[in-house]
Amino acid sequence: MQTKKTHWASIFILFVFGISILFLFLIVALLGVSSLVDLFKKSGDPVVEMIGAAAFGFEIVLLLLCGWFVLQKAMNRDIADTPFIPPFADWHLIPVIGLALVGVTVGGLAAYSEIKWLGWLIMPFATILVIVPPIGLLFGYGSRGLETGPRWRVFAVLGLGMTVGPVIMVVLEMVTLLGIIVAGAVLIAILEPATFQDMIQLSQIIQTETSEDVLLNLLAPYISNPFAIAVGIGYIALIVPLIEELLKPLAVWLFASKIESPSQGFVLGLLSGAAFALIESLNASADGTTSWPIIVSVRAGTSILHITASGLMGWGIVSAFKEKRYGRFFAAYFSAVMIHGIWNASAVGTGLSALGESIGRPEWLLNFAPALVCGLLVMGVGMFAVLLASNRKLRNISKPITLEENDIKEEEVQSA
């Protein structure tokens, strides 16, 4: 009897999941205890802390699910290699919209009531209702009718997309940002010593000042400076997309030589983008103010961005590895970075426009905000159209290949 080989890849992935779960559990415990203390002491922001605890807790549940399927591969169970079929149907749109509306309504009412204990109880669950189902729906629209490959690999991609990928991206982005800040400080110290001294004094004031209005007045000359705006938007709209679009589909890179086709790469890329969108949106929605309904609603557009762009990247990566179509990879990377960059620039521009009145530039709100908001809406619709069109195109390509494989199998059976 032949013994099966140890599958080291699945064992290593399980180790990563285990470390991640322990780390997340520690965060959940700290946030949960802190939120309870702040709730009873009526200090701090217990709602924000509880939303964060619920978000990380939900991620733990997903990682446990992913770990179960990867464990089956580590134990050499045959079921681990069976294809995974995402549960999706067109009628899912109705309950997803219903859940999202219920979540926004209930959570919004709790936020507007400004009753801390009510927000503490309701808003964490409302956040999950608003964020999670739409992401699953978008993945369903993009992946329906396409092969995903072995189920263990599908859940490995999902788990790695929630753990290793985001950590590497955040570290690289922070290191890059720190480098830009240091380089900028050195240049200002050399070229404008007086300005550098003013900035040092300002940093000391910021450490002690608590009034938002005072801080905005102090920072207004720097926020409205054209060069500072150009550098900030350059970082957000160019450097961040370059890093994120390369590393979001990290698991696709790792499995690229094993993925059977570019269409599978597309699906696994979608899944990587969905994992990242889930992590980012759940944590970015930790807000206990009356702005919560707007924040969670806007995250839907960001989810479309991450899922669609990563799907294109997954398709390009596997095309390069399996078919030596390197042009596809660079075209996909350029497209993903461009889409992400334009979206980020528009979002940052909208945020700056909203601050215009507070920093002495009230004309920004009327001159720029309407066009930027409309641009974001058009991009959201456009990316959803790209998602659907890509799925349809890949399904049409996959059908002839599947039919040809079935014909070959029938001929082999008849000749046997």
N, C-alpha and C positions, 0 to 999 in steps of 0.2 A: 504494500500500500504506500503510495507516494504522499509524503507529508507536504503540506502547503507552506510556502515561504512566508516569513514574517514581513508584513507590509509596514515598513518603517515610516513611510510618508504619513499614513493615518495615525500612527502612534505619536509622531512628532506634533501633528495637528491637535490631537487630543491633549497633549501636554500644554500647548499654547492656549487651548480653550480652558483647561483647568486653572492655569495661572490667571487668565483673564477673569474667570468667574470669581475666584478668590478676591482679586483686586476690586472688582465691581461690588461684591458683597460687602467689603469693608467700606466702600464709598456709600452704599445704601444705608448701612448701619449708622455711619457718622451723620449723614444728612437727615435720616429719620429721627435720630435722637435730638439733633440740633433743632429740627423743626418743632418737635414736641416741647422742648425747653422754651423756645422763643414764643410758641403759641400760648403757653401758660404764663410766661413772664410778660407777654404783650410787648416784646421787643424784636428787633430784627425783621426778617421777612419769612415767616414760616411757610407761606404758600409757595414761594420760589423753591425753598429747600425741599418741600414735599413733592413738588412736580419733578425736581431732579431725582429724588429717591425713586419715584414711580418709574421714571424713564430708564434709569439704570437697572431697576428691578425687572422691567420688561425685557431688557437686553439679556439679563441673566437667564430668563425663561427661554428665550430664543437660542441662546448658546447651549443650554442643556439639551434642547431639541436637536440642534446641529450635532452635538457631541454623541447623541444616541445613534444617529445614522453613521457617523464616522466610526464609532465603536464597532458596529457590525462589520465594517471592512477590516478593522484591526483584528477581529475575531475570525476573519475569513469566512463570513457567512455569504452564501451565494446571493441572497436577497439584496446585499449591498450594491451589487453590480447591475441590478435591474433598472431599466430606464425610469426616470421620474417624470410624471405627467402633472404639470401645475394645474390645480383645480380652478378652472375658469370657465365662465359662461357669460353671454351678453347680459343676462338678467341680473348679474352681480352688481351692475351699475346702480340699480334702484336701492338695494339695501345699503350700499356704500354711501350714496348721497344722503340717505335717511340717517345713517349713523353720524355722518359728518355734521349734518344740520342739527341733530339732537345735541351733539357734543358742543358745537359753537353756541347754540342757544342756552343750554344749561350752564356751560362754563362762563359764557358772557354775562348771564344774569348774576352768577356768583361773583364775578369780577366787579360788576357795576354796583353790587350791594355793598362792597367794601367791608363785608363782615369776614373777619379773618378765619374764624373756625369753619364757616360755610365754604369759603374758598379752599381751605385746607382739605376738606372732605371731598369736594366735588371736582375741582379743577385738575388734579392729577389724572383722574380717570377720563375727564373730558378731553384732555390733551392727547391721550392715547387714542381715543375714539376719532378725533379729527385728523391725526397725523397718519396712523398706521393703515387703516383700510384703503385710503386713496393710493398709497404707495403700492399696496398689493394689487389694486385694480390696474394701475399703470403697467406694472410688471406683467400682469395677465394679458393686457392688450398687446404688449410687445412680444410676448413669448408664445402666444397661442398657435398651435399647429406646427411648432418647431421642436426638433429633438433637443433634449437637454443633456443627455448622457447619463452615466451611472448616478443613482441617487446619492451615494455617499459623497461623490465629488460635488454635486449641486449644493449640498449642505455644508461641505467644507468651504466652498467659495463664499457662501453666505456668512459663515462664521468668521472667516479670515477678513472679509470685507467690513465686519463690525469691530475688529480688534487690531490686527497688525497694520493693515492699510492706513486707517485714520491716525494711528500713533506716529507712524513714519512721516506722514504728510504734515502733521502738526509740528513735529520736531524740525523738519526741513523749512517750513514756512517761518517758524520762530527764529531759527538761526539766520535765515535770509533777511528777515526784518531787522534783527539785531545788527547784522552787518551793514544794512542801509542806514540805520540810525547812527551807528558809530562813524561810518564814513561821512555822513552829513554833518555830524557834530565836529569832526576834525576839520572839514572844509570851512565851516562857519567860523570856527576858532581861528583859522589862519586868515581867512579873507575878511571877516567881519567880527573882530574881537569884542566890540561894544555890544553887538547883537547877542553874541555868545554869553556875555556876562548877564544880559537881561534875561536870557533863557534859563540860566542857572538860578537867578533870583525867583523867576516864575515857578520853577520846579519846586523850590522850597515853600513857596506860598501854597501851591496846589496840595502839598502834603498835609497842610493844616486847615485849609478852607473846606467848608462843607456845603456852602450855598451853591446850587447849580447855576443860578443867575449870575453870581459873581464870577464863577469859573468860566462861564461862557463869555462874559465881557473881557476877562483877562486873555482868553484864548482866541478871541475874535480876529485880531490882526494876523494870527498865524493860520487860522482855519480859512480865512478869505484870501490868503496869499496865493497868487496864481501858480507860483513854483511849487509850493507845498501841496496844492491841489493836484498838480500834474504828477508829482512824485507819488502821492497817495493812490491816485487812480491807476498810475502805472503799475504799482505793486499789486493792487487788488485785481486789475483787469488783465494783467499780462503774466506776472510772476506766479501768482496763486493758481491761475488756470494751467500754466505750464507744468507745475508740480502735481496738482490734483489729477489732471486728466492722464498723466503718465502713470500715477500710482494707485488711483482708485481701482482699476482692474488688476490689482497686484496678484490675486489668485489666478487670473487668466494667464498672466505671465508665467506663473509657476507651473501651471498645467498645460501650457501651450502645445508642447510636443505630444501630449496625450489626447488632446481634444480632436474629435474626428473631423469636424468641418467648420468653415467660417460661420455657418448659421448657428452652430452650437456655441461658438465663441461670442456671437452676438447675444445669445440668451444669457450666457454666464456673465457677459459684460453688463447686461441689464440688471442682473442680480447683484453684481458688485456695486453698481450705482444705487440700486434700491437700498442696499445695506448701509452705504455711506449716507444717503438721504435720510434714512431712519435715525441714525445716530445724530446727525447734525440737526435735524428738525426737532426731535424730541428734546434735545438739550437747549436749542435756541429758543424753544417755546416756554422755557421756565421763566414766566413773568406773572406776577400777581396783581398787576395794575389793570386799569380799564383798557389798556392797549392790547391785552391778550387776544381778543377775537381777531384783530387785524393781523397780529403776528402769526397766529396759527393758520390763518387763511392764506397769507402770502407764501407760506412755506410750500403750498401746493405747486406753485410755479417753480420753485427751486427744486422740488422733487422731480418734476418733468425734465428739468435741465440735467440733473445728475444721472438719471436713468437713461435718457436718450443719448447723451454724450458718451457715457461709459459703454452703452451697447455698440455704438459705432467703433469705439476703441477695441472692444473685444473682437469684433468682426475683423478689424484691421490687423490685430496682433496674430490671430490664428491664420489669416490669409498670408501673412509674412512667413510664419513657421511652416505651415502645411503646403502651401502652393507657391512659395517664394515670390509672392506678389507684394514686394516691398513698397511699391507706389501706393497700394491701397492703405498700408499702415500710415504712411506720411500724410496721405490725403485725409484719413480718418482723424489723425492727431491734430492736423491743422484745423479741420472743421470743428472738432470738439473744443479746442482752445479758443477759437474765434467766437463760437456760440457762447461759451462760458465767459469770455472776456467782455463781450458786448453786454451780456446780462449783468455782470458785476458792475460794470461802469454805469449802466443805467440805474441800478439799485443804489449805488453810492451817490450818484448825482441827485436822485430823488431825496435821499437822506439829507444831503447838503442843502438842497432847495428848501426843505422843511425847516432847517435851522437858520435860513436867511434872515428872517425878521429878528432873531435873537442876537445875531452878530452884525447887525447894521446893514444887511443886504436884503431888504424886503422884496425887491424886484425879482429875486431869484425864484420865489415861489410861483409867481404868475408867468414868468418868462420860460422857465425850464421844466417845472414839475409836471404840467399837463402832458407835454410831449414825451417826457421820460416814462411816465406811468402808462401812457398809450403804447409806447414802445415795448414795455414789459408785457403788456397784455397780448400784443401782436406776436411777440416772441414765444409766449406760452402756448398760444394756439398753433403757431408754426411748428414748434418742437413736437407737439402732440401729433400733428399731421405727418411729420417726418417719422415718428415712431410707428404709426400705422402703415405708412408707405413702405418703410423698411421691412416690417413684418410680412406684408403682402408680397413684396419682391422676393424675399428669402423663401417664403412658402412655395412660390411658383418655381423657384430654382430647385428646391428640394424634391418636389413631386416627381420630375423625370428621373432623378437619381434613385429614388425609392422604388419606382416602377421597374427600372432596369435591374436593380438588385433582386427584386421579387422574381423577375423573369429568369435570372441566372439560377436562383434557388430551385425554381420549378424544373428547369432543364436538368439540374443535377439530380433531382429526385426521380425524374423520368428515366434518366440514363442508368440509375443505380440498379 
